[in-house]
């Protein structure tokens, strides 16, 4: 994964394009919070979920706050789909289909739907960028922001099958940024779920899924991070150490391998 200091204007595959402007617009949407076209549908202490008005697609955004958890842990558990498949029962199968460059790849996912709705699948162009922040006030061992932007594409290794309904996603994206108390994960999602789904099921998914997912991510993140802290140097030691946390973890077999060992 390259640092976002290396600027590239666009990434394309098979007629699908993600641009640097898409990534910039994601940050703008993250910073905008509530605007007239969005309404709050769920709010708890560490979670706020919005749904967009006047859009035929299933469109929502969520702000999820994780106290005391570094961005790298939340990123690995949420965005590395092979790691996520270990703990998230929604994922039936995930595949890394094709690596395009250091920042872009094509992925395939199979997702479990609530009964009696048919299971869904998706083929996505994904761009992942990471940047180190200048703000040193965040009290954690790591000061990185992660940007993950996905958009539906097609690939010969991901044919449409009758066992699954293919989801179309103009946007499915994550913006994970450090805060003074941990980190915030912003999720922006716009989907055509395909096929027929009763409206009451869509409303149920919209109101319950973000809460259930946040709870799961928070629980597994705390479990993983507490185990990591047992094995690693302290935060204060890290701040005086020249090694990057990823480098420290890589000495133990790679960050994602290390995360898996802590689940």
LINPEKA-V898307 format. One record per backbone hydrogen bond with DSSP energy under -1.0 kcal/mol. CO is the residue of the C=O (numbers start at 1). NH is the residue of the N-H. E is the energy in kcal/mol with one decimal. If there is no record, write none. Layout:
[[CO;NH;E] [CO;NH;E]]
This chain:
[[2;130;-1.3] [3;6;-1.8] [9;20;-2.7] [11;18;-2.7] [13;16;-2.3] [16;13;-2.6] [18;11;-2.6] [19;23;-1.4] [20;24;-2.3] [21;25;-3.1] [22;26;-1.8] [23;27;-1.6] [24;28;-2.0] [25;29;-2.5] [26;30;-2.3] [27;31;-2.2] [28;32;-1.4] [35;38;-2.4] [37;53;-3.4] [39;51;-2.5] [42;49;-2.9] [46;65;-2.8] [47;44;-3.0] [48;63;-2.5] [49;41;-2.7] [49;42;-1.4] [50;61;-1.9] [51;39;-2.2] [57;59;-1.1] [58;191;-2.3] [59;52;-1.9] [60;189;-2.7] [61;50;-3.2] [62;187;-2.4] [63;48;-1.9] [64;185;-3.1] [66;69;-1.0] [66;183;-1.7] [70;74;-1.6] [71;75;-3.2] [72;76;-2.3] [73;77;-2.2] [74;78;-2.0] [75;79;-3.1] [79;81;-1.2] [80;84;-2.7] [81;85;-2.3] [83;86;-1.3] [84;87;-1.3] [84;88;-3.0] [88;91;-1.4] [90;112;-3.5] [93;110;-2.6] [95;108;-2.2] [98;106;-2.7] [103;128;-2.7] [104;100;-2.0] [104;101;-2.0] [105;126;-3.2] [106;97;-1.8] [106;98;-1.6] [107;124;-2.6] [108;95;-2.5] [109;122;-2.2] [110;92;-2.8] [110;93;-1.1] [111;120;-1.8] [114;117;-2.1] [119;165;-2.1] [120;111;-3.5] [121;167;-3.0] [122;109;-2.4] [123;153;-2.5] [124;107;-2.5] [125;151;-2.0] [126;105;-2.2] [127;149;-2.7] [129;147;-2.9] [130;4;-2.4] [131;145;-3.0] [138;140;-1.7] [143;133;-3.0] [145;131;-2.3] [146;176;-2.9] [147;129;-2.9] [148;174;-2.9] [149;127;-2.7] [150;172;-1.6] [151;125;-3.3] [155;158;-2.3] [161;164;-1.3] [165;121;-1.9] [168;192;-3.3] [169;152;-2.3] [171;190;-3.1] [172;150;-2.0] [173;188;-2.2] [174;148;-2.6] [175;186;-2.8] [176;146;-2.3] [177;184;-2.8] [181;68;-4.5] [182;179;-2.1] [183;66;-3.0] [184;177;-2.5] [185;64;-2.2] [186;175;-2.3] [187;62;-2.3] [188;173;-2.7] [189;60;-2.4] [190;171;-1.2] [191;58;-3.0] [192;168;-2.4] [198;202;-1.9] [199;203;-2.7] [200;204;-1.8] [201;205;-2.7] [202;206;-2.6] [203;207;-1.9] [204;208;-2.5] [205;209;-1.7] [208;212;-2.7] [209;213;-3.0] [210;214;-2.8] [211;215;-2.5] [212;216;-2.1] [213;217;-2.9] [214;218;-3.0] [215;219;-2.3] [216;220;-2.6] [217;221;-2.6] [218;222;-2.3] [219;223;-2.1] [220;224;-2.7] [221;225;-3.0] [222;226;-2.3] [223;227;-1.5] [224;228;-2.5] [225;229;-2.6] [228;231;-1.0] [228;232;-1.7] [234;238;-2.4] [235;239;-2.3] [238;241;-2.1] [244;248;-2.2] [245;249;-2.8] [246;250;-2.6] [247;251;-1.1] [249;252;-2.4] [250;253;-1.8] [254;258;-2.7] [255;259;-2.8] [256;260;-2.4] [257;261;-1.7] [259;262;-1.4] [260;263;-1.0]]
